[in-house]
Amino acid sequence: MTKTIFSLTVACLTTAHLLAADWPQFRGPHGNGVSDETDAPATLDAAKSIAWAVELPGRGLSSPIAIGDRVFITSASGPRQERLHVFCFNAKDGSKRWERQFWATGRTMTQSKTCVAAPTPVSDGRRIFAQFSSNDLICLDLDGNLLWLRGLTRDYPNASNSIGLSSSPVVVGDTLVVQVETDCDSFVAGIDVATGVNRWKAERPRNRNWSSPVVFADKPGRQVVAIQGLGGMITLLPATGETVWNRTDESANISSPTPGDGVLYISSRALVALQADSESHTPKELWRNHLITPGTSSPLVLGDRVFTLAGAGKLSCGKTSTGERLWTLQLKGPFSSSLVAAGGKLYAGNEKGIVFIVDITKPQGEIVSQLDLGQTILCTPAIAHGALYIRSDGKLWKLVKP
């Protein structure tokens, strides 16, 4: 293990802490796509809403994250996507604060739609953890100083494939949870945030998977990490890796599980609502509805409503209590990214580059704004400090109120 971890002795870490308006990980502070922001854009205007747009090298499907006045994102460039980039931009004007580059140590082959910089980085408010499809895992402080770097392929050489990985890591306390599932070798691991060393490692079924783990309160006072894939869904205690739930029914391998109020929503040939069962290690299925099954987009839960987006653009709204479909609204597709929400509005970007805002306070939902950015959007947006951050094929955009 010591040969595969490059650690730097760090005198101290920054003292920054996560703020309520930060967006520290894939699908936001709660892992469900919802921001607590009340000042996010309600409409968009081509002449007034683009605060800035910065060029990014190579390719990337990772979403931006925002900590305080800094926006972080990853990219991969080079003939074989072997050059890995981590960027930090000033949120105010888009100027580059710093950039760090690394060489990939693992396989960089991917399916043509995805790329090496597919996983979204995550922050605990003091550090940035960036994972790449090459199974390189990098830890930096907020000023870009390298704390440790780990090439997981050197420890687990069969945990790779030729179509790419895109699962985004999560942080729970002092444990970073990474999900690596392939046709050859599959596992989920809890990694010490300070050192990069394994705290625990659990085997997973050998199946390709792009779903990301999510932190979930399955009962008052306890957080678990939900892991979803073709081999089923489990929840684990983040400190030890001990299995809490074990549901063997096949689940989606692209969309990710979504936490609600004590309920977990997953795609499993239908949208399914699961709740802890005190008498069993298998969760209780509350309901399922194939009429509101999402595509690659992950479900979004807001209050007593659950929202899903199909690949062709059908937006569905259902009751969290019963799964009953309340309404549908057709958006112009196709869509690969997941929904995000703030202040009674849903935000979505389609593959043609059009950003939609949907007012979900309306009885049947209503498209209130569209903005064409002119570049393919495959990545899930971020909402932070009154702005919408979107990554297109070649740029990172900050969108604000007109």
Buried (B, 14 or more C-beta within 10 A) or exposed (E): EEEBBBBEEBEEBEEBEBBEBBBBBBBBBBBBBBBEBEBBBBBBBEEEBBBBBBEBBBBBBBBBBBBBEBBBBBBBBBEEBBBBBBBBBEBBEBEEBBEBEBEBBBBBBBEEEBBBBBBBBBBBBBBBBBBBBBBBBBBBBBEBBBBBBBBBBBBBEEBBBEBBBBBBBBBBEBBBBBBBBBBEBBBBBBBEBBBBBBBBBBEBEBBBBBBBBBBBBBEEEEBBBBBBBBBBBBBBBBBEBEBBBBBEEBBBBBBBBBBBEEBBBBBBEBBBBBBBEEEEEBBEBBBBBEBBBBBBBBBBBBEEBBBBBBBEBBBBBBBBEEBEBBEBBEBEBBBBBBBBBBBBBBBBBBBBBBBBBBBBEEEEBEBBBBBEBEBBBBBBBBBBBBBBBBBBBBBBBBBBBB
